[in-house]
């Protein structure tokens, strides 16, 4: 059965942005990749969901996002180029960020090394410090809103989605969330956010405590579902100490102290600012200064340093096989998404050996080839010692989904593909082999 094509794909918005692909989808809108005609540059185009635009205050929140982000000048914040309307649709043109969402990293690798976790947290705090200086509160800090860019050995962060951000000191600001409505992600919300109270930068520091807890332990302090139970934890239960949860990780006491300080129920007892917290986190991992004469003694006794050797990145990445019945066409960007998520993509044929593969992704070349792809995926899944098989197919064809799972396929990836969803499902497939 042919799937319903996304009507935005190929559309020219406002006469200057041609949509080339889908990057992701959230509660307020969908983010597409688009080429800015004339300038030949790619942008991220955020489009408000039509049904969301009809809710009270949603349109104002969306328009305000452009204004807020344009004021925030920091290399770790996404830059806004343009915003406007195209017919009844609202759009926001932003910097196209090429990188890996932090939640996909956690799904693939699990908790980070302590030094890496602290450094990423400190970089996020530097962006928050710049935002707080403008009177802005992010209000939805979480792993999926942090993108890692640059070299994998020394990544930099980009903090995404200030769509829920609020101005702290604007007394004339209309209450855009509506009466009694609380917006945010429960697993990372401060107690005052859960109660619907006015927020300041210390609410973001609480969310930072939840995020750093997840980077070190692998999960936020009170889990992520159900929402009522999670919010009850934020309001009433003491946060679990990270060193007690993962004693084998040798997390410094001062790092744990700072995480717990961020998670204090009383905002007045949290760190005074994002800048202070970033500095204290880095100091917690700094080596102690040498005692008098110790430095010269070490110079005399230590051999000359040698350059560290490490295997190439491609040898560390887990191999994932990719097969497209009838030959490669790559119409969906699956291979690119897997590579960005940190996997080594190995194109294979239907008769090739799958030995050493950690997972296999089967992609139909077209809607008309979906049945063929299902047959092949089902056959490959029954091979002795076969890796978990994931089948890509129409997000509208529920019959295909159910038949795929019933035939032994490990998981189903709806098309058009959401890169984060693909990374999560491949990560689960890899974990199933342990």
KELOFI-738469 format. One record per residue (C-alpha): residue in three letters; x, y, z. Coordinates in pm, whole numbers. Example, Ala and Ser with C-alpha at 12.3 -4.5 7.8 and 13.67 -1.06 7.14 Angstrom:
  rest       x       y       z
   ALA    1230    -450     780
   SER    1367    -106     714
//
This chain:
  rest       x       y       z
   UNK       0       0       0
   UNK     140     340     -92
   UNK     202     579     196
   UNK      81     936     208
   UNK     359    1171      98
   UNK     438    1469     320
   UNK     289    1770     136
   UNK     571    1993     261
   UNK     842    1798      80
   UNK     941    1996    -230
   UNK     725    2294    -134
   UNK     870    2644    -176
   UNK     786    2847     136
   UNK     749    3225     113
   UNK     903    3212    -234
   UNK    1256    3146    -101
   UNK    1284    2823     101
   UNK    1251    2492     -86
   UNK    1186    2202     154
   UNK    1423    1910      89
   UNK    1364    1677     383
   UNK    1223    1626     731
   UNK    1449    1663    1035
   UNK    1212    1602    1324
   UNK     880    1669    1486
   UNK     774    1805    1823
   UNK     468    1912    2012
   UNK     445    2255    1852
   UNK     570    2194    1501
   UNK     774    2005    1247
   UNK    1131    2092    1149
   UNK    1233    2049     786
   UNK    1556    2096     598
   UNK    1520    2358     327
   UNK    1744    2526      72
   UNK    1733    2904      77
   UNK    1701    2983    -292
   UNK    1943    3240    -428
   UNK    2184    3203    -135
   UNK    2231    2826    -188
   UNK    2248    2754     184
   UNK    2052    2503     386
   UNK    1840    2607     682
   UNK    1624    2436     940
   UNK    1266    2545     876
   UNK    1033    2509    1174
   UNK     663    2506    1081
   UNK     388    2535    1341
   UNK     133    2252    1341
   UNK    -202    2391    1214
   UNK    -397    2239    1504
   UNK    -148    2387    1754
   UNK    -182    2731    1598
   UNK    -550    2728    1698
   UNK    -477    2682    2070
   UNK    -469    2994    2288
   UNK    -129    3161    2289
   UNK      47    2909    2063
   UNK      93    3147    1771
   UNK     234    3416    2000
   UNK     476    3166    2155
   UNK     597    3066    1811
   UNK     645    3424    1691
   UNK     820    3514    2014
   UNK    1068    3228    1968
   UNK    1225    3411    1672
   UNK    1251    3732    1870
   UNK    1403    3560    2173
   UNK    1655    3355    1977
   UNK    1761    3653    1765
   UNK    1862    3832    2087
   UNK    2074    3539    2207
   UNK    2423    3577    2060
   UNK    2627    3275    2163
   UNK    2808    3012    1952
   UNK    2625    2740    2145
   UNK    2280    2879    2056
   UNK    2104    2824    1723
   UNK    2098    3140    1510
   UNK    1770    3265    1363
   UNK    1770    3401    1008
   UNK    1408    3479     933
   UNK    1047    3421    1031
   UNK     711    3492     874
   UNK     397    3343     725
   UNK     320    3150     408
   UNK     -56    3155     364
   UNK    -190    3040     701
   UNK     134    2864     797
   UNK     392    3014    1031
   UNK     759    2935     977
   UNK    1091    3006    1145
   UNK    1416    2978     944
   UNK    1714    2885    1160
   UNK    2073    2771    1133
   UNK    2088    2414    1004
   UNK    2281    2224    1271
   UNK    2465    1910    1162
   UNK    2530    1688    1460
   UNK    2397    1422    1692
   UNK    2122    1474    1955
   UNK    2242    1398    2306
   UNK    1952    1159    2366
   UNK    2065     950    2067
   UNK    2416     940    2217
   UNK    2274     815    2548
   UNK    2061     555    2372
   UNK    2361     429    2177
   UNK    2642     455    2434
   UNK    2473     470    2772
   UNK    2611     699    3048
   UNK    2905     916    2947
   UNK    3250     920    3101
   UNK    3251    1157    3397
   UNK    3491    1404    3235
   UNK    3287    1415    2911
   UNK    2959    1455    3101
   UNK    3092    1743    3310
   UNK    3241    1924    3010
   UNK    2919    1896    2805
   UNK    2716    2016    3103
   UNK    2950    2314    3148
   UNK    2911    2408    2781
   UNK    2531    2397    2810
   UNK    2553    2612    3122
   UNK    2751    2874    2929
   UNK    2465    2903    2679
   UNK    2213    2923    2964
   UNK    2423    3194    3130
   UNK    2399    3406    2813
   UNK    2024    3347    2799
   UNK    1973    3429    3167
   UNK    2165    3754    3123
   UNK    1889    3856    2879
   UNK    1618    3755    3125
   UNK    1536    3435    2931
   UNK    1456    3096    3085
   UNK    1471    2795    2854
   UNK    1214    2587    3049
   UNK    1259    2268    2841
   UNK    1621    2165    2884
   UNK    1659    1792    2808
   UNK    1890    1563    2607
   UNK    1693    1590    2283
   UNK    1737    1970    2296
   UNK    2117    1945    2309
   UNK    2300    1872    1983
   UNK    2665    1765    1967
   UNK    2858    1916    1676
   UNK    3216    1924    1553
   UNK    3482    1661    1618
   UNK    3361    1350    1797
   UNK    3673    1349    2016
   UNK    3599    1703    2142
   UNK    3235    1787    2062
   UNK    3072    2125    2111
   UNK    2709    2176    2206
   UNK    2422    2356    2040
   UNK    2121    2419    2265
   UNK    1801    2384    2063
   UNK    1437    2481    2090
   UNK    1383    2795    2291
   UNK    1016    2763    2189
   UNK     906    2738    2554
   UNK    1143    3010    2672
   UNK    1002    3285    2888
   UNK    1114    3638    2969
   UNK    1151    3668    3344
   UNK    1120    4044    3389
   UNK     861    4138    3128
   UNK     565    4231    3347
   UNK     358    4326    3043
   UNK     403    3984    2885
   UNK      77    3803    2828
   UNK      46    3466    3002
   UNK      94    3261    2688
   UNK      61    2917    2840
   UNK    -307    2963    2916
   UNK    -488    2929    3245
   UNK    -358    2635    3445
   UNK    -157    2494    3155
   UNK     199    2382    3233
   UNK     433    2328    2937
   UNK     754    2129    2956
   UNK     891    1775    2986
   UNK     808    1621    3327
   UNK    1134    1428    3370
   UNK    1332    1757    3372
   UNK    1091    2005    3533
   UNK    1169    2191    3855
   UNK     926    2174    4149
   UNK     816    2534    4089
   UNK     758    2449    3722
   UNK     544    2150    3823
   UNK     337    2383    4043
   UNK     291    2633    3758
   UNK     473    2911    3945
   UNK     673    3193    3779
   UNK    1021    3074    3681
   UNK    1368    3221    3681
   UNK    1708    3088    3579
   UNK    1727    2856    3880
   UNK    1455    2642    3718
   UNK    1698    2577    3431
   UNK    1967    2483    3687
   UNK    1728    2222    3830
   UNK    1677    2085    3478
   UNK    2055    2086    3440
   UNK    2079    1872    3753
   UNK    1834    1624    3595
   UNK    2032    1626    3271
   UNK    2370    1578    3441
   UNK    2221    1298    3653
   UNK    2117    1124    3331
   UNK    2458    1174    3169
   UNK    2625    1009    3470
   UNK    2371     740    3558
   UNK    2181     676    3235
   UNK    1841     802    3346
   UNK    1694    1120    3501
   UNK    1655    1120    3881
   UNK    1285    1035    3892
   UNK    1253     838    3567
   UNK    1054     957    3267
   UNK     704     804    3305
   UNK     428     816    3408
   UNK     418    1195    3425
   UNK     220    1222    3752
   UNK     464     995    3936
   UNK     765    1179    3796
   UNK     629    1520    3896
   UNK     550    1383    4242
   UNK     917    1290    4274
   UNK    1025    1643    4183
   UNK     786    1787    4439
   UNK     825    1552    4735
   UNK    1098    1284    4707
   UNK    1471    1341    4771
   UNK    1684    1283    4462
   UNK    1892     963    4464
   UNK    2268    1024    4506
   UNK    2449     937    4183
   UNK    2747     770    4357
   UNK    2510     535    4536
   UNK    2336     439    4210
   UNK    2659     370    4017
   UNK    2934     307    4277
   UNK    3154     146    4012
   UNK    3187     473    3816
   UNK    3410     657    4067
   UNK    3221     986    4040
   UNK    3392    1258    4249
   UNK    3210    1359    4565
   UNK    3208    1726    4459
   UNK    3033    1641    4131
   UNK    2762    1453    4320
   UNK    2731    1745    4565
   UNK    2672    1985    4276
   UNK    2412    1758    4113
   UNK    2221    1735    4441
   UNK    2251    2113    4492
   UNK    2088    2169    4152
   UNK    1809    1929    4250
   UNK    1725    2107    4576
   UNK    1350    2157    4612
   UNK    1411    2514    4731
   UNK    1542    2730    4449
   UNK    1723    2960    4693
   UNK    1955    2672    4789
   UNK    2059    2593    4433
   UNK    2379    2737    4279
   UNK    2360    3112    4233
   UNK    2406    3113    3855
   UNK    2479    2899    3552
   UNK    2825    3055    3527
   UNK    2909    2967    3886
   UNK    2786    2610    3840
   UNK    2994    2562    3522
   UNK    3307    2685    3699
   UNK    3250    2463    4003
   UNK    3188    2155    3785
   UNK    3516    2207    3599
   UNK    3702    2272    3925
   UNK    3566    1943    4064
   UNK    3764    1754    3799
   UNK    4074    1975    3795
   UNK    4389    1797    3921
   UNK    4521    1929    4254
   UNK    4813    2173    4226
   UNK    5155    2013    4283
   UNK    5319    2070    4621
   UNK    5636    2282    4646
   UNK    5911    2112    4447
   UNK    5685    1833    4327
   UNK    5668    1965    3972
   UNK    6046    1964    3922
   UNK    6071    1620    4082
   UNK    5820    1481    3835
   UNK    6009    1639    3546
   UNK    6325    1454    3655
   UNK    6161    1114    3712
   UNK    5898    1091    3440
   UNK    5994     964    3093
   UNK    5921    1186    2793
   UNK    5553    1175    2698
   UNK    5460     972    2393
   UNK    5174    1047    2159
   UNK    4868     840    2257
   UNK    4754     590    2002
   UNK    4392     498    1947
   UNK    4215     291    1686
   UNK    4048     485    1403
   UNK    3692     598    1470
   UNK    3558     371    1197
   UNK    3697      67    1381
   UNK    3523     170    1703
   UNK    3183     226    1540
   UNK    2944     -68    1546
   UNK    2871    -201    1193
   UNK    2509    -188    1081
   UNK    2416    -354     751
   UNK    2193    -164     508
   UNK    2011    -336     224
   UNK    1781    -190     -40
   UNK    1609    -458    -251
   UNK    1674    -398    -619
   UNK    1988    -190    -564
   UNK    2083     127    -378
   UNK    1871     434    -434
   UNK    1901     597     -87
   UNK    1579     800    -122
   UNK    1527     833     252
   UNK    1871     928     390
   UNK    1885     618     614
   UNK    2257     562     560
   UNK    2340     924     638
   UNK    2128     920     955
   UNK    2298     601    1077
   UNK    2644     745    1010
   UNK    2564    1064    1198
   UNK    2438     852    1491
   UNK    2783     692    1514
   UNK    2733     361    1331
   UNK    2948     222    1051
   UNK    2710     162     761
   UNK    2783    -148     552
   UNK    2578    -178     229
   UNK    2502    -546     160
   UNK    2314    -757     -90
   UNK    2039   -1001      -1
   UNK    2273   -1300     -40
   UNK    2575   -1151     137
   UNK    2702   -1275     471
   UNK    2576   -1087     777
   UNK    2850   -1213    1005
   UNK    2978    -940    1236
   UNK    2682    -711    1176
   UNK    2514    -571    1487
   UNK    2185    -493    1311
   UNK    2035    -498     962
   UNK    1813    -224     819
   UNK    1600    -307     514
   UNK    1480      -6     311
   UNK    1232     -22      19
   UNK    1337     178    -284
   UNK     981     306    -327
   UNK     629     266    -191
   UNK     564       2    -455
   UNK     858    -206    -324
   UNK     735    -231      36
   UNK     591    -581       4
   UNK     915    -700    -154
   UNK    1111    -544     132
   UNK     885    -710     391
   UNK     937   -1052     231
   UNK    1313   -1004     228
   UNK    1326    -873     588
   UNK    1119   -1168     711
   UNK    1348   -1414     532
   UNK    1666   -1256     663
   UNK    1530   -1248    1018
   UNK    1504   -1630    1014
   UNK    1867   -1686     914
   UNK    2075   -1864    1178
   UNK    2264   -1611    1394
   UNK    2106   -1322    1204
   UNK    2131    -978    1368
   UNK    1811    -794    1462
   UNK    1634    -685    1143
   UNK    1460    -347    1117
   UNK    1223    -275     829
   UNK    1154      75     701
   UNK     814     143     549
   UNK     516     372     523
   UNK     409     534     846
   UNK      48     509     726
   UNK      45     136     650
   UNK     -48     -23     983
   UNK    -107    -360     816
   UNK     255    -365     698
   UNK     375    -276    1047
   UNK     181    -556    1218
   UNK     278    -816     956
   UNK     642    -718     987
   UNK     651    -769    1363
   UNK     450   -1092    1336
   UNK     699   -1231    1081
   UNK     997   -1194    1313
   UNK    1122    -848    1217
   UNK    1269    -684    1528
   UNK    1128    -333    1474
   UNK     959    -109    1221
   UNK    1083     238    1122
   UNK     807     462     974
   UNK     884     672     668
   UNK     939     962     623
   UNK    1218     880     865
   UNK    1279    1065    1192
   UNK    1659    1038    1248
   UNK    1625    1032    1627
   UNK    1361     757    1611
   UNK    1586     552    1382
   UNK    1886     594    1617
   UNK    1678     487    1919
   UNK    1544     175    1748
   UNK    1884      65    1620
   UNK    2024     127    1969
   UNK    1754     -98    2120
   UNK    1833    -363    1860
   UNK    2201    -355    1959
   UNK    2115    -382    2327
   UNK    1896    -686    2256
   UNK    2208    -876    2143
   UNK    2393    -833    2473
//
